[in-house]
Every structure is written in C-alpha cells, then in structure tokens.
Amino acid sequence: MAEIIQRDGTWAFDGDTLRITPGLHRSVPLLRRTYGEITVPLAAVSGVVLEAARGHGRLRLRLRDGADPLLQATGGRLPGAADPYRLTVDADRTGAAEYVAEEIRRALLLDRVPQGPTEAYLLPGPPVPVSVRTSDGTVSFDGTRIRIDWADTSERVKRATGPRIITMGDLVRVEWLPNTRHEDGSLRFVTRETVLSKLPPDKDPYALDLWGSTRRDLLTALVAAAVTARLPHPSTHTATATATATGELPACAVPVPPPVSDHHDVLLRRLRELGRLHRDGVLTDEEFARTKAVVLRDF
C-alpha cells in the first residue's frame, strides 16, 4: 500500500485501485467535499506527475479520455482547486508523494495499461439521486429523469412554464459551463426538441443560468456528470461516424435528420406557448417580441 495523507486529502494506492478521499479542511473546495471518496481503477489511469509549486508540490492524476463522466461533462473547465484528481502536497512530504506516483507508474507498466481512449466509462460518476440549488432554480436527477424547479429570481418566461421534467429518452446531451467571477455559467439539457434552439440560458426553459455563488454553482457539475454517465459513451458516436464514412454502417443505423415537418411542429408549439404567455400578461410586449424573434431565428 502506497499512501499519502495531507490536509488537502488522501491518496491510497493498493496496486489495482487508487482511492482518493478529499480533506475536511475548509480550504478544500465544496465540490470535492460533496463528491466524496472516488475509487479509480488502474485501467482508467494514463499517468501521474508530481509538479513543483511555490512552497509545496502537487500530485496530478491523468485519466484516459472517456474513462470518467465527470471529466467528460466538464471538458477540462473545472477550476484547478476543484479538480478531484489533484492533491496539494506539503513541501516536507514531496518524497512520500513521489513514492506514491512511482508505484502507480510501475503498476501501469506491469499491467500494460493502454494510453488511448476507453470504450466505456470506467468510473460510475456521482451517485444518484443528486440535487443542487442555484440562483436560477433547483435541478435534481434521480437516475431516470431530470427535474428543474425555478426560483423566484428566474426569468418570468421560465417561471410561467412551471417545473421542467426531462426524461433520459428525450435527452441528446448535457452542456456545462462554470460560473466564474468574470462570466456567468450555465447547465443546459439539450433534448430532441431543442437541439436546434440557441436561446440564451436566462431564457431557455431547459437551461439553468448560473450567476450566483460560484462555490455552490460548481456543484451542478455533479448533476452534469451523473447524467452524462447514463448517456451513450462518446466512443459510440465515433464508431458510428467512422462506420458511416467507410460505408460499413447498415442503412438502418445511419443517423437520419428529423423531417422538416417535425421542426415546423416544434416551431408552432413554441410560438403558441409564447402567445399564451403574452395573452396572460406573463410576458410584456417587448419580452414577447424579443423572445419570438430569437425562436424564429433559431428555426
């Protein structure tokens, strides 16, 4: 067993798996403390390095592409301190950190772990149910469906539509951007009906506009990861694209764009909904005109 215990957390490697436990100190980001312990199989690891920093060191674990739904969902946009695969090491413990790193490297060589992308997720992602409250509303995921309950601070067009429920069968992908101190973030659920829509997050009833607490808004990455873990793995899209290009994909399996009539039906439903909100006084004349223009432009 190779182990290092720091205020930032603990890494323990037994030759087959690396157990990462976040520290309990208040300096440890809320995202990591909420996610809790992560068990990483050796097959998911591509490498590990010990980086030098001012007054301390930093262990950084690199995972294979496609191995972890959290990294897939966040696309490398997690702030450094919130990265669960990074450990800050005190200056007098860099020797122990290097020993842990060397044991992981040796195991990777002995087991001949490939460096390329995986064909399935090797980590399960955050457990469900998971729920996060943001300034725009509360998003919950129970493993089969997503529910968004709007906050009083949400745009009226969102509050007027009531709670939004999205089933996994309707979902195409999840798009996540962090809320930073300089720019708002968003958590958008792209469905078969809204795949062509480009409404801004504050107007999109399938998106949360993240503009409040940066610490709490980061927790939406856990929802994005839990949902991503239950969507088709990215390798399936790559395989389909390759087979289509080489002509090896059966005709029945070739993705077919939705008929134009389907887009027309979606457009009519959107316009009818906006008209009802306008008649009921939920949307002002200016809000109705602006939102209608965005919907028409997107289609």
N, C-alpha and C positions, 0 to 999 in steps of 0.2 A: 504493500500500500504506500503510495506517494501522496503526501498531504501537506497543504499549507493553509494555515488559519490566520486571517487578517481581519482588521476592523471592517474592511470593505466586503468581506465574505470568506468562504472556504471552498477550496478545490480539493477533491479527494479522488485519486485515480487508482483503480484496482487491477488494471491490465486489460479490462474489457469495456468499462464504462467510466466516464468522468462525472462525478456528482458535484454540481455547482449549487452552493447554498448562499444566498445573499446575507450580508451582515444586518444586524438590527440597529446599528447606529443611525442617528437622524441624518447623517450625511449621505447615506445610501438612498438613491432615488426611489420615489414611491412606486414606480413601475416595477422595479426589480423586487422590492419587498412584497408587492401584491402578487406577482407571478410566482414567487416562492422558489422551491428547490427544482432544479432541472437535471434530469439524468440524460447524459449524452452518450450514445453508443459509439464505440471507436469507429465503426463503419461510416459515421456521419462526419468524421473529422478529416480535414485536409492538411492541417498543420497547426503549429503553435509557436509563438515567439515571445521573448521577454524583451520589452522595449525599455530604453533608458529615458527617464523623465527627470525634471528638476527635483532633487531631494528624495526621489523614490523610483521604483520600477513599475512596469505594467505588463502583466501577463495578458496575452490576447490569443484567443482560440479562433481558428478559421474553420468554418464548416464548408462542406461540399455544396455546390449550388443545388438547390432543390431539396436539401435534407431537412430544413426547418421551416415550418409555416410562418413563424414569427418574422424571420429574415425575409421570407418571400413576400409577406404582406407589407412590410415596412420599406423594403427596397433600399436598405442601407441609409435610411433617413433618420434613424434613431440617434438622438444626441449621445455623444461618447459615454458620458457618465451613466446613462440609462441602458447601455448595452450589457445584457446579462453575460456575454462571453468575454468580458474584460474584467480584470481584477487588479486593483491598485495594491502595490506591494511596498512595505516599508523598506528603507534603504538597507537596514541590517538583516533583512530576510530575503534578499535577492538570491543568495546562494540556495536556499530552500526552493525558491521559485524556479530557478534554473534546473534543479533536480527533478521537479515535477514535469517541467517541459521536456526534459531529456527522456524521461520514462515514457511519455506519450509518443515522442518521436520514434523511440526504439520499438514500441508496440506497433506503430504504423508500418514500420519496415518489416517486422517479423510477420505481421498478418497480411502484408502486401495489399493494404487498403488502397483502392484506386483513387485518383485525384479528380476524376471527371464528375460531371453532374450525376445525381441519383435519378432513378426512375420512379421513385415513390418517396413520400415523406418518411424519414427515419425517426423523427420526434413527433409526439402526438399534438403538440401545441398546448395552449392554455386549456384547463379543464372547464367544462360547462356544467351548470349554467353560469354565465358571466354577465354582469350588468354594470354600466358606467353612467354616472350623471354628469352632464356637461351644461354649459350655459344655454345651449340651444335645445336641450332635451335629454331624456334618458334612453339609452339604447341597451337592449337586452337580447341575449341569444341563448336558446335552450338546447341547441344541437340540431334542431329541425327547422326553426323559424326565427326570424329577427323581428323585434318589435321596437318601434320608436314612439315615445310619448313626448309631445312637445312641451317646452317650458313656457312660462308667461312671457319670457323675453324673446321667444321665437317670432319670426315674421307672421303677420296675420294670415297670409295665404297658406302657411303651413298649419297653423292652429285651426283654421277653418276646415281643413280636410280630416281632422281627427287623428287618432293613433294610426301609425302606418305599420302594417304587418306584411312581411316578405317571406315567402317560403323558399327553401333551398332549390326547389324545382324551377322557380322563376328567376333565380339569380344567375347572372353571367360572370360577374367578377366584383371584387372589392377594391376601391381606390382610397388610399390613406395618405394624408399629408400632415406633418406635425404642426402644431401651433407653436410658433417661436415668438420671441419678444418683438420681432420685426415684421412678421407676417402671420395672418390667420391660417389655421389648418382646416382640414375637412375629412370627414369619413363618409364616402359615397358608396351606395349599393346600386350597382348597375344591373338592371333587370332586362328581360327580353323586350319589355315595352318601352324602356327608357334608354336603350342602348345608343340611340341617335340624339338624345337630348343633351344640350350643353347649357342648361340653366345654371346660374351661379349657385354655390352651396346655400346661400341665405334664402334663396327662392325655391330650391329643389326639394320637394317633399320626400325624396329618397336619400337625402344627404343631411348630415349634421355639420353646421358651421361652427368650427372650434375657435373661439375668440376669448375664452375666459382664462381660468387658471391653467398655466402651461403644465404644471405638475399633474393635475387631475386629467387634463385633456390627453396626456400621453397614454393614459390607461385605455383609451379607445383602440390603441394598437393591439391590446389583448383581445378585444372583440374582433378586430380585423383578422388576427391570426387564427382565432378559433373557427371563424367562418371559412377562411382560406384552407384550413386543414381538412375541411369537408367538401371542398370543391375539387374537380378533376385536377390531377397533378400537372404542372407545366409541361412535363415530358409528353403527355398525351397530345397537346397542341403541336409540339414539334414533330412528333411521329406522323400526325395527320397531314401537316404541311409538307413533310418530306415525301410521304407516300403519294400525295396529290400531284406534286411536281414531277415525280418519276412515273406517274401513271399506274402505280401499283394499288391504289385505293379503289375498292369497288365503288361503282357509281352510286349505289345507295348510301355510301358512307361519306360522300363528298358534301361538305357543308353547302347548303343552298340558302342564298339570301332570302329574307322574308319577302313575300309578294308585296307589290306596291299597294295593293288594296289593304293589306294589314297596316301599313304606315298611315294610309288615309283614315282608317278606322280609329287608330290611336290619336291622330290629329283631331278628329271630330270630337272624341271623348274629352281631350284636353280643353278644347275650345268651349264645349258645353259646360264643363266644370268651372272654367273661368267666368263664363257668362252667368252661371248661377251665383257664384260668389259676388259678382258685381251687382246683380239684382238684389241680393240680400244685404247689400251695404257693407260687406266684409272688405271688399276692395274699392278704393276710390277710383275716380275716372282715370287719374294719372297712373295709378298702380295697374289698373286693368289694361290700359293701352300699352304700357311698357312690357308687362308680362306676356300679353298677347303677341307683341312684336317679336319677343325672344322665342316663343314657341313656334311661330310661323317661320322665323329664320332658321331654326334648328331643323325643321322638316323640309 
